[in-house]
């Protein structure tokens, strides 16, 4: 696929080589799409959850999308720091997300928990792969950023799984 103007790295004084920055921008933009897709799924759960655990889940889901909002901001800003352009439009997220589509008709709290647990686990796995890729490429800072995200995802997954027994 030919490179577009948006795909080219911008000049920066960052001392990482262009190949390293290009590799990291690719990992970061893929992770950004997945994290934004997960954020939207969590928001759907927050807005539509019903059932005996409504209050606790409604509040938990709000905490989760706040965490994801901070994480997506960090991912996008790291892309820019490396001379890239964040690929976070709604249209691109729909095209690029590697997560399974969030079921639109869910209402039951535990069904939301199961759906979110699956997606948190999937994102955690790709984030861990991204840690390895960016570390191997020579970008310890991006690997560190992804490591922090991995910890956040694992903690949320643990909380979701605790609701499932």
N, C-alpha and C positions, 0 to 999 in steps of 0.2 A: 504494500500500500504506500503510495507516495506521501511524503511529508507535506503538511500544510503549514502555512505561516504560524498558526497557533501551536503546532507541534514542535517548532524550533525553540531551543533554549535561548533565553535572553542573556545578554552579557551580564556578568557579575564578577565581583572580586573574590567570591568564594573560591578557595584554593582546591576544591575537589575537581578532578578532571571531568571533561564533558561527558565521557562514557559513563562515569560513576553517577553523575548528576542525572543523566538521561535514564539510567537503570532505576534510580531511586524515584524519579518523577513518575515512571510507569507504574511502579509498585504503589506509590502513594495515591495516584489517581484511581487505580483499581480499588484500593482500600477505601478511598473517599466515596466512590459510587456505592460500594457495599454498605458502608457505615451510614450514608444518607438514606439508603433504602431501608436499613434496619430502623433508623430513627423514625421514618414514616410508618413502619409497621408498629412500633411502640406507641406512636401517637394514635394510630387507629385503635389499638388495644385500650389505651387510656380513655379515648372518647366513647368507646362502645361497650366496655366491660359491664357485665351484669352478673348477678348471683350473690350468694351468701358472703363472699369475700370481697365484695365491691370496694368498700372503703380502703382496705389494706392494699388491694391490687391497683386501684386508681392512683393512690399515692406512690406506690412502688414504681409504676410505669412512668409517672411524672419524673421521679428521680432518675430513671434510666434515660429518658429522652433528654434531660438536662445534661447528663454525663456525655451522651453521644453528641450533643450539640457542641460541647466544649472540645471533644475529640475531633469532630469534623473541622472545626476552626483550626485546630493545631495542624491537622493533615494538610489542609488547603494552604495555610501560611508556609508550611515547610516546602510545598511545591514551589511557591513563589520565591522563597529564599534560594532555591536551587536553580532559579532562572526559568522555571516552567510556568504553565498556566493551569490553574485548577479546572478540572473538568466536572463541574458540579451542577449543571443545569438539570432541571427535571427531566428533560428529554434524554439527555445523555445518561443520567442515572438509570432510567428505564431500559436503555439499550445495553449498558455496560454491567449492571449489577449481576453478580454471580449467585445471589441468593434466590431461593425459590420465592415466587410471588406470594405475598401475604394474602391469606384467604379473606375476602371482603365481607363475608357473611357471618363471621364469628361474633358471638355475644357472650357466651359462657366464659366465666373467668378462668377456669382450668384449661379450657381449650385455647384461650389466648396464651396462657402460661406455656403449654406444650408447643404451640406454634413459635413463640418467641425463643424458647429454649433451643429448638432446632436451628433457628437462624443465628442465635448467639454462638452456638457451637460451630456452625459453618464459618462464620466470620472469624472466630478465634483461630480456627485451623488455617485460614488463608493469611491471617496476620502473622502467625508463627512462621509460615513459609516466607513471608515478606521480610521478617527479621533476618532469616538466614540469607536471603538474596541480597539484601542491602548491606549486611555485614560482610558477606563474601565480596561484594563489589567495592568495599572500602569506605562505606558511609556509616560510621559508627553512630553518628547523631540521629540519622533516620532509624537505624536499628533500635536505638534507645527509645525514640518516640514510639515506635511500634511495640516495644516491650512494655511500656507503660500502658498502652491501649490493650495489650494482651491481658495484663493483670486486671484491668477494669472489666473486660469482657468475661474473664473467668469468674470474677466475683459475682457479676450479675447472673451468670449461668448457674452458679452455686445457689444463689437466692431463688432463682426460678425452679431449679430441681428440688429444692427443699419444700416447695409448695406441692410438688407432685408425690412426695413420700418416697 
